[in-house]
């Protein structure tokens, strides 16, 4: 395994652990393990910084305690990690397809982009979108 392969694998695991620990389990106390203090945020509804995201997650988990990301695909390449996941608010929710892209530096998430789309009841192709 090359040094680049190792970095890619480690960065993918950072993102996987972040989504499980901070988002799915709601353990915002662990956020400093995964998120840089000066996180650059490209989500138009969130300001920059770890503190702003932690505040958002805290409030969100109070309103949607069963909200969960189910990772379907994770692609890591160097300092970039892309995750295609299904976010559901409860077991009855059809969910939202989400693609998050993270940039990792020194073992922490330093930049984040995301796009999302509600999962439709049907698709023209008959294929699931997540």
C-alpha positions in Angstrom: 0.0 0.0 0.0 1.4 3.4 -1.0 1.5 6.4 1.3 -1.3 8.0 -0.9 -3.4 4.8 -0.5 -2.9 4.9 3.3 -3.9 8.6 3.4 -7.0 8.0 1.3 -8.0 5.1 3.6 -7.5 7.1 6.8 -9.4 10.1 5.4 -12.3 7.8 4.4 -12.4 6.4 7.9 -12.4 9.9 9.5 -15.5 10.8 7.5 -17.2 7.5 8.2 -16.5 7.8 12.0 -17.6 11.5 12.0 -21.0 10.7 10.4 -21.6 7.8 12.8 -20.4 9.4 16.0 -21.4 13.1 15.6 -24.5 12.9 13.4 -26.0 9.4 14.0 -25.1 9.1 17.7 -25.5 12.8 18.4 -22.1 12.9 20.2 -21.3 16.5 19.5 -18.6 16.4 22.3 -16.5 14.4 19.8 -16.8 17.0 17.1 -13.4 18.5 17.9 -11.9 15.1 17.0 -13.3 15.2 13.5 -13.8 18.9 12.6 -11.3 21.7 12.3 -12.2 24.7 14.4 -12.1 26.9 11.3 -14.2 24.6 9.1 -15.0 26.1 5.8 -18.7 25.5 5.1 -20.2 25.6 1.6 -23.7 24.7 2.8 -25.6 28.0 2.1 -27.5 27.6 5.4 -24.5 27.3 7.7 -21.8 29.8 8.6 -18.1 28.7 8.8 -16.6 27.2 11.9 -16.9 24.0 14.0 -18.9 25.8 16.7 -21.7 26.8 14.3 -22.0 23.2 13.0 -22.1 21.8 16.5 -24.8 24.2 17.4 -26.8 23.2 14.4 -26.4 19.5 15.0 -27.3 19.9 18.7 -30.6 21.7 17.8 -31.3 19.3 14.9 -30.9 16.2 17.0 -33.3 17.7 19.6 -35.9 18.1 16.9 -35.1 14.9 14.9 -33.6 12.5 17.4 -33.8 9.5 15.1 -32.2 11.3 12.1 -29.6 9.0 10.6 -27.2 8.9 7.7 -26.9 5.4 6.1 -23.8 5.5 3.9 -24.4 3.7 0.6 -21.1 4.8 -1.1 -17.9 6.3 0.1 -15.2 7.4 -2.3 -11.9 8.7 -1.0 -9.1 10.2 -3.1 -6.3 11.9 -1.3 -7.6 14.7 0.8 -11.2 14.5 -0.6 -13.9 12.1 0.5 -17.3 11.9 -1.1 -20.2 10.2 0.6 -23.5 9.2 -1.0 -26.0 8.4 1.7 -29.6 8.1 2.6 -30.7 10.4 5.4 -33.9 9.4 7.2 -35.7 11.1 10.1 -37.4 7.9 11.3 -38.0 4.3 10.1 -41.1 5.3 8.1 -39.3 8.1 6.2 -38.6 7.6 2.5 -35.6 9.8 3.1 -33.3 12.2 1.3 -30.4 11.3 -0.9 -27.4 13.3 0.2 -24.0 13.7 -1.3 -21.4 15.2 1.0 -17.9 16.1 -0.1 -15.3 16.7 2.6 -11.7 17.9 2.4 -9.4 16.5 5.1 -6.2 18.0 6.4 -4.1 16.7 9.4 -6.8 14.2 10.2 -9.7 16.6 10.5 -12.5 17.8 8.2 -11.5 21.3 7.0 -14.0 21.9 4.3 -17.5 20.7 3.4 -19.9 20.8 0.5 -23.3 19.0 0.2 -26.3 18.5 -2.1 -29.5 16.8 -1.3 -32.7 15.6 -3.0 -35.8 14.0 -1.5 -36.2 10.4 -2.5 -39.1 10.1 -4.9 -41.7 7.4 -4.7 -40.8 6.2 -8.2 -38.2 7.0 -10.9 -38.4 6.9 -14.7 -35.7 4.2 -14.8 -37.2 2.2 -12.0 -33.8 2.4 -10.2 -33.4 3.7 -6.7 -31.6 7.0 -6.4 -29.5 6.0 -3.4 
